[in-house]
Amino acid sequence: QLAFHIHMLGVGLRLRYKCTGQFADLEEAINIYQQALQCTLPDSMGLPNLLNSLAIGLSTRYAIIGQITDLEEAIRISRQAVAATPNESPNLPAHLNNLGGELYLRYIRTGQLADLEEAILIHKTATQCTSPGSPGLPSCLNNLGSVLHSRYDRTRQLDNLEEAIRVWKSAV
């Protein structure tokens, strides 16, 4: 119960950061998420969302500051969030999307093809576990199309571009 309220405070701070751009709000949100984790039981139903929120905070800070350690930590925590999320959870696609996005960011930073390949697999999984009428499906498909396009840019294999176009058409 306490962890949930602490988590929501962090969410509020992160949203305020998005509105105002005050970096201190993002920093405080990350600290709040870390505090909430300390009082969250490993089998808590709220753990996956809390982990996901912390990973989002860290990847946002990475986007601002550029410290690879923030991105590495975000990926590690996102993996935990995905692992802790039940397969039937409606939050699973969002958690997968975040992990895929973080892996893609690391690919952009390091050029490691393995990160791009894993991001593609994760985005495909996110798309597959999103129900057809879900409002989140177009976003999942767009993300998948983007990583497939990046693989085309890297390999120049036309089938990657064709698949990206098919996926983007599905998103539309």
ZATORTOR-977773 format. One record per atom (N, C-alpha, C, O, CB): residue in one letter; z, y, x. Coordinates in pm, whole numbers, padded with zeros to 5 digits, always signed. Last residue first. Glycine has a CB too. Layout:
! residues N
AZYX ...
! end
This chain:
! residues 172
V-03969+00193-00146 V-04023+00295-00235 V-04029+00239-00376 V-04072+00308-00468 V-04163+00342-00189 A-03901-00045-00032 A-03798+00057-00047 A-03842+00163-00148 A-03761+00215-00225 A-03765+00122+00088 S-04144-00174-00016 S-04041-00229-00105 S-03932-00127-00131 S-03876-00121-00241 S-03981-00357-00045 K-04260-00017+00181 K-04318-00017+00047 K-04218-00071-00055 K-04208-00019-00166 K-04448-00101+00044 W-04097-00092+00395 W-04090+00045+00346 W-04150+00057+00206 W-04099+00130+00121 W-04162+00140+00443 V-04185-00359+00423 V-04046-00332+00390 V-04031-00190+00333 V-03960-00170+00234 V-03958-00349+00514 R-04454-00320+00495 R-04419-00398+00374 R-04277-00366+00327 R-04253-00348+00208 R-04433-00549+00402 I-04414-00178+00736 I-04483-00113+00623 I-04451-00186+00493 I-04424-00122+00392 I-04636-00110+00647 A-04290-00376+00891 A-04221-00249+00863 A-04283-00180+00742 A-04212-00130+00655 A-04225-00156+00986 E-04497-00564+00905 E-04373-00598+00836 E-04294-00472+00800 E-04238-00462+00691 E-04287-00691+00922 E-04681-00416+01057 E-04717-00463+00922 E-04592-00497+00842 E-04582-00463+00724 E-04810-00586+00931 L-04537-00389+01294 L-04573-00270+01217 L-04607-00308+01073 L-04566-00240+00979 L-04690-00196+01282 N-04527-00657+01371 N-04403-00581+01350 N-04429-00456+01266 N-04350-00423+01178 N-04342-00542+01485 D-04795-00719+01405 D-04722-00784+01295 D-04589-00715+01268 D-04541-00714+01155 D-04698-00932+01327 L-04875-00585+01637 L-04911-00530+01508 L-04834-00593+01392 L-04810-00526+01292 L-05057-00546+01486 Q-04687-00515+01907 Q-04734-00629+01826 Q-04753-00580+01684 Q-04657-00538+01618 Q-04634-00750+01832 R-04573-00335+02080 R-04710-00309+02036 R-04771-00430+01963 R-04893-00445+01959 R-04797-00271+02156 T-04309-00337+02159 T-04392-00453+02192 T-04541-00432+02166 T-04625-00502+02222 T-04346-00572+02115 R-04198-00085+02088 R-04162-00150+02215 R-04264-00255+02256 R-04303-00263+02372 R-04023-00214+02204 D-04301-00028+01839 D-04315+00071+01947 D-04292+00007+02083 D-04359+00040+02181 D-04217+00187+01926 Y-04207-00257+01705 Y-04351-00236+01724 Y-04375-00139+01838 Y-04460-00163+01924 Y-04417-00184+01594 R-03937-00198+01708 R-03983-00317+01782 R-04134-00309+01803 R-04184-00349+01908 R-03946-00448+01706 S-03943+00026+01545 S-03904+00041+01686 S-03946-00080+01769 S-03985-00067+01885 S-03753+00063+01698 H-04011-00097+01306 H-04104-00002+01366 H-04071+00020+01513 H-04161+00031+01596 H-04100+00132+01290 L-03776-00239+01265 L-03901-00313+01286 L-04006-00223+01350 L-04081-00266+01437 L-03953-00370+01153 V-03604-00027+01222 V-03585-00109+01342 V-03707-00195+01371 V-03740-00221+01487 V-03461-00198+01326 S-03717+00076+00982 S-03706+00159+01103 S-03689+00075+01229 S-03751+00103+01331 S-03588+00255+01089 G-03692-00131+00797 G-03824-00083+00836 G-03820-00003+00965 G-03911-00013+01048 G-03883+00001+00726 L-03411-00139+00780 L-03485-00253+00834 L-03624-00210+00879 L-03669-00249+00987 L-03496-00365+00729 N-03365+00109+00660 N-03309+00081+00792 N-03383-00035+00858 N-03414-00031+00977 N-03160+00049+00782 N-03499+00070+00417 N-03543+00175+00508 N-03493+00150+00649 N-03567+00166+00747 N-03494+00312+00458 L-03343-00136+00305 L-03484-00160+00338 L-03537-00056+00436 L-03612-00089+00528 L-03570-00161+00212 C-03101+00000+00269 C-03107-00121+00352 C-03250-00146+00398 C-03275-00175+00515 C-03053-00243+00275 S-03189+00199+00091 S-03135+00237+00222 S-03140+00118+00318 S-03177+00133+00434 S-02992+00289+00209 P-03264+00045-00134 P-03364+00124-00061 P-03317+00166+00078 P-03396+00169+00172 P-03399+00247-00141 L-03003-00075-00204 L-03115-00153-00150 L-03220-00068-00079 L-03262-00106+00031 L-03180-00230-00261 G-02805+00069-00328 G-02806+00068-00182 G-02924-00005-00121 G-02946+00002+00000 G-02681+00005-00133 P-02825+00026-00598 P-02870+00157-00548 P-02872+00163-00395 P-02934+00254-00338 P-02780+00266-00602 S-02949-00297-00687 S-02846-00216-00624 S-02900-00082-00576 S-03010-00076-00520 S-02783-00291-00508 G-03118-00483-00793 G-03105-00356-00862 G-03005-00261-00800 G-02980-00153-00854 G-03066-00380-01002 P-03097-00708-00609 P-03223-00635-00631 P-03209-00499-00699 P-03283-00407-00665 P-03315-00719-00711 S-02810-00701-00392 S-02873-00741-00517 S-02994-00651-00546 S-02993-00533-00512 S-02773-00735-00634 T-02808-00787-00058 T-02801-00674-00151 T-02875-00714-00278 T-02991-00755-00272 T-02861-00544-00088 C-02852-00981+00124 C-02730-00993+00044 C-02707-00873-00046 C-02600-00858-00104 C-02611-01012+00135 Q-03092-00904+00245 Q-03087-01029+00169 Q-02963-01039+00081 Q-02969-01101-00025 Q-03093-01147+00262 T-03015-00672+00381 T-03113-00664+00273 T-03106-00787+00183 T-03113-00776+00061 T-03254-00648+00330 A-02842-00780+00570 A-02792-00679+00476 A-02885-00669+00356 A-02839-00658+00242 A-02779-00542+00545 T-03024-00943+00710 T-02913-01003+00637 T-02858-00907+00533 T-02829-00947+00420 T-02802-01046+00733 K-03182-00743+00824 K-03243-00841+00732 K-03135-00908+00648 K-03153-00927+00527 K-03323-00948+00810 H-02992-00621+00984 H-03049-00544+00873 H-03121-00637+00774 H-03120-00611+00653 H-03147-00438+00927 I-02950-00833+01163 I-02839-00785+01080 I-02892-00704+00962 I-02841-00717+00851 I-02742-00699+01164 L-03201-00858+01287 L-03142-00971+01213 L-03032-00924+01119 L-03023-00972+01006 L-03086-01074+01311 I-03221-00600+01402 I-03319-00647+01303 I-03262-00760+01220 I-03271-00759+01098 I-03449-00692+01372 A-03007-00606+01582 A-03008-00506+01474 A-03106-00548+01364 A-03075-00532+01246 A-03045-00366+01529 E-03098-00803+01756 E-02980-00829+01674 E-02973-00730+01557 E-02935-00768+01446 E-02852-00820+01759 E-03317-00666+01868 E-03338-00792+01797 E-03219-00825+01707 E-03238-00870+01594 E-03362-00907+01897 L-03183-00451+01989 L-03281-00426+01884 L-03303-00552+01801 L-03307-00546+01678 L-03414-00377+01944 D-03030-00588+02178 D-02963-00507+02076 D-03057-00479+01960 D-03015-00482+01844 D-02912-00375+02136 A-03231-00702+02337 A-03139-00790+02262 A-03066-00713+02153 A-03041-00768+02046 A-03038-00855+02358 L-03346-00489+02472 L-03418-00547+02360 L-03328-00638+02275 L-03349-00650+02154 L-03539-00626+02410 Q-03192-00207+02579 Q-03177-00352+02579 Q-03241-00412+02454 Q-03195-00387+02342 Q-03027-00392+02588 G-03186+00067+02598 G-03316+00001+02605 G-03309-00150+02605 G-03411-00216+02629 G-03389+00047+02725 T-02960+00225+02576 T-02973+00137+02693 T-03110+00074+02709 T-03148+00032+02818 T-02871+00030+02685 R-02992+00394+02347 R-02924+00442+02468 R-02959+00359+02591 R-02985+00414+02698 R-02773+00441+02447 I-03120+00233+02162 I-03180+00361+02198 I-03121+00411+02331 I-03193+00465+02415 I-03158+00466+02086 Y-02928+00029+02148 Y-03063+00000+02197 Y-03131+00129+02244 Y-03191+00134+02351 Y-03148-00070+02088 R-02721+00171+02029 R-02703+00123+02167 R-02839+00085+02229 R-02861+00107+02348 R-02607+00001+02170 L-02836+00217+01780 L-02801+00331+01866 L-02784+00287+02011 L-02826+00357+02104 L-02672+00398+01815 Y-02850-00049+01696 Y-02973+00026+01717 Y-02948+00149+01805 Y-03028+00181+01892 Y-03034+00068+01582 L-02581-00104+01665 L-02658-00179+01765 L-02789-00108+01797 L-02833-00106+01912 L-02686-00322+01714 E-02532+00073+01454 E-02465+00094+01583 E-02536+00018+01695 E-02550+00069+01806 E-02318+00049+01574 G-02687-00040+01250 G-02714+00096+01298 G-02652+00124+01433 G-02712+00191+01517 G-02665+00196+01198 G-02560-00287+01217 G-02700-00281+01261 G-02736-00144+01316 G-02807-00134+01416 G-02792-00316+01146 L-02311-00195+01124 L-02321-00269+01251 L-02464-00264+01304 L-02485-00240+01423 L-02276-00415+01232 N-02394-00074+00883 N-02329+00006+00986 N-02337-00064+01122 N-02368+00000+01222 N-02182+00032+00950 N-02500-00295+00747 N-02585-00181+00779 N-02525-00096+00890 N-02596-00051+00980 N-02609-00096+00656 L-02268-00450+00714 L-02378-00499+00798 L-02469-00384+00840 L-02509-00377+00956 L-02459-00605+00723 H-02132-00282+00538 H-02072-00314+00667 H-02177-00366+00763 H-02177-00331+00881 H-01959-00418+00650 A-02311-00285+00323 A-02280-00158+00391 A-02220-00184+00529 A-02254-00115+00625 A-02184-00072+00307 P-02308-00561+00246 P-02431-00495+00295 P-02405-00365+00371 P-02469-00338+00472 P-02524-00467+00178 L-02024-00594+00175 L-02085-00659+00291 L-02215-00593+00336 L-02230-00569+00456 L-02111-00804+00259 N-01925-00490-00058 N-01922-00403+00061 N-01993-00464+00181 N-02019-00395+00280 N-01779-00373+00098 P-01918-00682-00250 P-02024-00583-00262 P-02028-00487-00142 P-02125-00412-00127 P-02007-00503-00390 S-01854-01011-00127 S-01808-00872-00140 S-01927-00777-00156 S-02026-00790-00084 S-01724-00831-00019 E-01917-01269-00071 E-01946-01221-00207 E-01906-01075-00229 E-01922-01022-00339 E-01875-01309-00309 N-01828-01308+00189 N-01972-01309+00162 N-02007-01253+00025 N-02114-01196+00007 N-02025-01450+00173 P-01560-01086+00286 P-01609-01206+00218 P-01758-01196+00185 P-01808-01087+00158 P-01529-01230+00089 T-01511-00949+00602 T-01563-00922+00468 T-01612-01051+00404 T-01697-01119+00461 T-01678-00817+00473 A-01449-01003+00861 A-01339-01003+00766 A-01384-00981+00621 A-01304-00994+00528 A-01239-00896+00803 A-01692-00971+00993 A-01628-01104+00993 A-01517-01113+00888 A-01494-01220+00832 A-01571-01134+01131 V-01729-00696+00957 V-01823-00791+00896 V-01758-00929+00887 V-01769-00996+00784 V-01955-00799+00978 A-01514-00600+01111 A-01524-00566+00969 A-01616-00665+00897 A-01583-00712+00788 A-01577-00422+00951 Q-01579-00697+01365 Q-01457-00743+01299 Q-01463-00717+01150 Q-01423-00802+01070 Q-01333-00674+01360 R-01809-00547+01409 R-01818-00695+01408 R-01695-00754+01338 R-01707-00849+01261 R-01831-00751+01553 S-01695-00295+01414 S-01786-00331+01305 S-01804-00481+01296 S-01812-00537+01186 S-01921-00263+01324 I-01557-00313+01656 I-01480-00302+01532 I-01568-00336+01411 I-01521-00398+01316 I-01421-00161+01517 R-01771-00325+01837 R-01668-00429+01836 R-01593-00430+01703 R-01569-00536+01646 R-01568-00408+01952 I-01903-00085+01776 I-01971-00214+01758 I-01869-00326+01749 I-01879-00413+01663 I-02070-00240+01873 A-01707+00101+01849 A-01755+00097+01711 A-01824-00037+01683 A-01804-00095+01576 A-01853+00214+01685 E-01690+00050+02122 E-01574+00022+02038 E-01615+00014+01891 E-01565-00070+01816 E-01465+00131+02057 E-01944+00141+02198 E-01904+00002+02226 E-01787-00039+02136 E-01784-00150+02082 E-01866-00016+02375 L-01922+00411+02125 L-02019+00325+02059 L-01984+00177+02079 L-01994+00098+01985 L-02160+00353+02112 D-01721+00496+02300 D-01703+00510+02155 D-01798+00417+02080 D-01759+00353+01983 D-01725+00657+02111 T-01844+00449+02546 T-01724+00370+02510 T-01694+00381+02361 T-01645+00285+02301 T-01602+00417+02592 I-02043+00636+02570 I-02082+00500+02533 I-01961+00415+02493 I-01975+00320+02416 I-02157+00434+02648 Q-02025+00953+02447 Q-01954+00857+02531 Q-01983+00716+02483 Q-01952+00681+02369 Q-01801+00884+02531 G-02137+01155+02294 G-02225+01072+02375 G-02155+00975+02468 G-02218+00919+02558 G-02312+01158+02455 I-02042+01340+02109 I-02001+01351+02249 I-02091+01270+02343 I-02117+01311+02456 I-01857+01306+02265 I-02177+01278+01866 I-02145+01416+01904 I-02125+01428+02055 I-02182+01515+02119 I-02020+01465+01830 A-02206+01007+01847 A-02324+01090+01822 A-02301+01233+01867 A-02396+01303+01902 A-02361+01086+01674 Y-01939+00929+01884 Y-02039+00897+01987 Y-02161+00988+01971 Y-02214+01040+02069 Y-02081+00747+01978 R-01835+01009+01640 R-01790+01080+01761 R-01888+01052+01876 R-01916+01141+01957 R-01646+01036+01801 T-01966+00820+01484 T-01992+00963+01461 T-01951+01043+01585 T-02023+01133+01629 T-01915+01013+01335 S-01851+00590+01580 S-01994+00609+01603 S-02036+00754+01577 S-02129+00805+01639 S-02076+00514+01515 L-01584+00635+01495 L-01616+00624+01638 L-01764+00645+01666 L-01801+00711+01763 L-01574+00487+01690 G-01617+00638+01214 G-01560+00753+01285 G-01596+00752+01433 G-01634+00854+01490 G-01410+00755+01269 I-01716+00380+01174 I-01799+00496+01140 I-01748+00621+01212 I-01827+00699+01265 I-01799+00519+00986 A-01492+00231+01254 A-01617+00218+01328 A-01710+00337+01299 A-01775+00389+01390 A-01688+00086+01292 L-01311+00307+01055 L-01284+00340+01195 L-01412+00333+01277 L-01437+00421+01360 L-01178+00245+01254 S-01439+00197+00831 S-01417+00342+00839 S-01391+00386+00983 S-01442+00488+01028 S-01299+00383+00750 N-01426-00077+00894 N-01556-00011+00881 N-01542+00141+00893 N-01624+00205+00958 N-01620-00048+00747 L-01150-00117+00884 L-01222-00138+01010 L-01357-00066+01006 L-01396-00001+01103 L-01243-00288+01036 L-01116-00064+00610 L-01048+00018+00710 L-01118+00005+00845 L-01143+00105+00913 L-00899-00024+00723 N-01264-00269+00495 N-01303-00129+00472 N-01238-00036+00573 N-01300+00061+00616 N-01267-00086+00331 P-01121-00501+00588 P-01262-00477+00623 P-01306-00332+00605 P-01377-00278+00689 P-01351-00566+00539 L-00848-00457+00479 L-00879-00455+00622 L-01027-00431+00653 L-01057-00347+00737 L-00836-00585+00685 G-00781-00487+00215 G-00833-00358+00257 G-00877-00351+00403 G-00935-00251+00446 G-00732-00255+00233 M-00669-00736+00191 M-00800-00714+00129 M-00863-00583+00174 M-00985-00569+00171 M-00787-00715-00023 S-00513-00872+00479 S-00517-00769+00376 S-00658-00752+00322 S-00756-00754+00398 S-00466-00635+00432 D-00465-01041+00685 D-00528-01098+00567 D-00536-00999+00451 D-00563-01037+00337 D-00453-01221+00523 P-00336-00885+00880 P-00468-00942+00909 P-00540-00999+00787 P-00663-01005+00785 P-00454-01050+01012 L-00190-00586+00742 L-00183-00729+00772 L-00324-00785+00793 L-00419-00738+00731 L-00110-00805+00658 T-00149-00271+00880 T-00230-00353+00790 T-00222-00498+00835 T-00245-00530+00952 T-00377-00303+00788 C-00042-00092+01053 C+00044-00138+00945 C-00034-00217+00840 C+00009-00229+00725 C+00114-00019+00879 Q-00245-00039+01234 Q-00119-00092+01286 Q-00028-00143+01176 Q+00056-00230+01201 Q-00047+00015+01365 L-00440+00080+01078 L-00461-00057+01126 L-00331-00120+01174 L-00310-00241+01157 L-00565-00058+01238 A-00336+00335+01050 A-00341+00248+00933 A-00360+00103+00973 A-00304+00012+00911 A-00453+00292+00838 Q-00382+00433+01309 Q-00245+00416+01260 Q-00241+00320+01141 Q-00154+00234+01132 Q-00185+00552+01220 Q-00661+00440+01305 Q-00593+00355+01403 Q-00448+00331+01362 Q-00396+00220+01379 Q-00599+00418+01543 Y-00701+00630+01105 Y-00751+00493+01086 Y-00679+00397+01181 Y-00641+00287+01143 Y-00904+00486+01109 I-00588+00853+01236 I-00530+00803+01112 I-00573+00659+01087 I-00490+00574+01052 I-00570+00892+00992 N-00769+00889+01448 N-00627+00858+01475 N-00559+00799+01353 N-00480+00705+01365 N-00553+00985+01520 I-00997+00954+01298 I-00996+00835+01385 I-00853+00793+01415 I-00820+00675+01408 I-01073+00864+01518 A-00907+01193+01179 A-00944+01078+01095 A-00941+00949+01178 A-00889+00848+01133 A-01084+01098+01033 E-00878+01357+01402 E-00760+01319+01326 E-00788+01198+01237 E-00703+01111+01222 E-00711+01437+01241 E-01149+01379+01478 E-01051+01322+01570 E-00927+01274+01495 E-00876+01165+01521 E-01011+01425+01677 L-01247+01509+01250 L-01297+01377+01287 L-01198+01307+01379 L-01167+01190+01361 L-01435+01389+01355 D-01103+01750+01266 D-01088+01663+01148 D-01136+01522+01178 D-01073+01425+01137 D-01166+01720+01028 A-01198+01859+01503 A-01057+01818+01496 A-01032+01727+01375 A-00948+01637+01382 A-00965+01942+01488 F-01454+01946+01443 F-01438+01823+01521 F-01294+01771+01514 F-01273+01650+01518 F-01478+01847+01666 Q-01577+02067+01160 Q-01459+02083+01245 Q-01428+01951+01314 Q-01380+01856+01251 Q-01337+02133+01162 G-01779+02056+00977 G-01815+02041+01117 G-01699+02060+01213 G-01719+02069+01335 G-01922+02137+01151 T-01746+02066+00703 T-01714+02186+00782 T-01760+02178+00927 T-01778+02281+00992 T-01568+02210+00780 C-01832+01819+00594 C-01857+01947+00524 C-01844+02068+00615 C-01923+02162+00605 C-01762+01962+00407 K-01748+01627+00771 K-01890+01632+00735 K-01926+01764+00668 K-02037+01815+00684 K-01925+01516+00641 Y-01472+01681+00770 Y-01549+01705+00893 Y-01698+01717+00859 Y-01767+01806+00911 Y-01526+01590+00995 R-01417+01591+00513 R-01404+01734+00541 R-01479+01769+00669 R-01542+01875+00677 R-01255+01774+00553 L-01458+01319+00557 L-01545+01391+00465 L-01538+01541+00488 L-01639+01611+00483 L-01509+01358+00320 R-01246+01271+00731 R-01382+01249+00778 R-01482+01321+00687 R-01580+01378+00735 R-01414+01097+00784 L-01029+01329+00562 L-01050+01409+00683 L-01193+01394+00735 L-01255+01492+00777 L-00951+01368+00792 G-01063+01125+00369 G-01068+01266+00332 G-01095+01356+00451 G-01174+01450+00442 G-00939+01308+00266 V-01023+00900+00530 V-01152+00920+00463 V-01168+01067+00424 V-01274+01126+00444 V-01163+00829+00337 G-00754+00939+00600 G-00858+00940+00703 G-00996+00964+00644 G-01076+01039+00700 G-00857+00810+00780 L-00641+00906+00348 L-00625+01034+00418 L-00731+01047+00525 L-00793+01153+00540 L-00483+01046+00480 M-00703+00638+00309 M-00768+00739+00225 M-00752+00880+00283 M-00842+00963+00269 M-00710+00734+00083 H-00532+00521+00499 H-00677+00505+00511 H-00748+00615+00431 H-00843+00676+00481 H-00721+00365+00462 I-00285+00581+00386 I-00319+00637+00517 I-00471+00634+00536 I-00531+00731+00583 I-00247+00559+00632 H-00306+00425+00156 H-00293+00570+00144 H-00326+00641+00276 H-00388+00747+00276 H-00150+00607+00099 F-00323+00168+00273 F-00431+00218+00186 F-00425+00370+00177 F-00528+00436+00189 F-00420+00155+00045 A-00079+00146+00404 A-00202+00148+00483 A-00318+00203+00401 A-00402+00276+00454 A-00235+00007+00534 L+00094+00131+00183 L+00099+00247+00272 L-00030+00259+00353 L-00084+00369+00369 L+00221+00237+00367 Q+00000-00118+00083 Q+00000+00000+00000 Q+00000+00126+00088 Q-00083+00215+00071 Q+00122-00001-00095 
! end
